[in-house]
């Protein structure tokens, strides 16, 4: 049986969101994705933080904030070996530190950052919690994509900080961590290359951790989180029944997607894998 899913430095490894009404958020996301919740913070401690689990495996985090103000935002974490050292590199490359570095209990050490264009992201130096343990299955995290005001300038920043390769593959720019596919093949996903060959993915896709795209007109630059679903339309209808709002539906050559806003304002994409080729 394979061990826990681990994340080499530079790979996106965790996603979470902070809500003023944590219990309501758990009700929404639990109903939509089938998540159950484990409280990671000690009983009676505030603010609370829940680990969302899918079939007993860590899927995401939901934290608690103070009174409602700005809309909640799904945050994406990048795995690092030394949070303090990478935080210094973020600053040296023109980014800013927003929170930390700080301990997250026994789970690890984190830093809240913003890139030179104000887009927030976080660093995660793991200890007891290496990161998301279930991916690319209905109810689980699929990808985080960077929607940038200036994709070329953003690519330069993140490449300098994390050593990413960003490849134009014709229909988009793929973010890769070289060697990540080898890591997956040797740990939790030995058949990754054979499986991907069956759907004609771009060269290097085994190393992919996300996509870089220009932010849509009127859309603030951000890291955007996508979750896998079995049926886009059924998930959209479920989100509406739970109090969410479907902002858009779209189809690509690979997916059927719904852009959804949760009842407290957090926005994410639900994506059904449905290749047409």
C-alpha positions, 0 to 999 in steps of 0.5 A: 500500500502506498504511503502518504502523498508527499509534495516536493518543494515548489509543488502546490500542496494544499488549499483552504478558505476562511469563513466568518460562519465556519459551521455554515461553510462546512454544511455547504461544502460537505453537502456539495463534495461529500466532505466530513470534517475533523477539527484540527485546533484544540477544543475551545480554541479560537479561531477554529480550523477544520480539515475536510476529508473525503473518504477519510483522506485530507481534502482541504481546509476550512478556517474561521475568521472574525466578523464578515468583511471581505469575501472569503477567498480560496487560498493555494499553498506551495510546498517548501523545505524551509518556509523562512528561507523561501519567504526571504526569497519572495521579498527579494523577488518583489513580493510581500509577506502578509502573515508569518512565518508562523507555526500551524500546530504540529502540522507544519509552518506557513507563510502568507504572501502576495506576489508583486501584483497583489495576488495572495498565495501561501507557503507550506513547510510540512511536518505532520500534514504533508498536504492534500491526500486525495486529488483528481477524483470527484469531491477532491482538489483538481488544480489551482491556476494563476489568473494574472494581470501580466502573465509574463511578469508573473511567470518571471516572479514565480520562476525566480522564487520556485524554479517553475517551468512555464510552457506555452502548449498552444491552448494555454501555459502549463506550470510545471515542477520538473521531476514531479512526474518522476516523484509521483511515479515512484510514490503514489501513482506508478501508472501516471505516464501510461494513463496520461498517454491514453488521453494525449496530454501535452509533453511534460504534463506529468510534471504539471501543477497548474495553468497560467492565464490572463485574468478576464476583463473585470476579474481581479488577478488571483489564484483560482481553485478547481475541484473535480466533480462527477457531473457538472450540471448535477453539482451546479444544481446541488450548489444552488440548493445549498444556497450557492450561486452558479456564476457561469458554465463553460465547456472546453475540449477536456472539461465541463465547468461551473463557476460557483460562489458559495453562500458566504462569497467564496468562488471556485470552479467545479470541473467534470473531466469530459474529453471530446477528442 
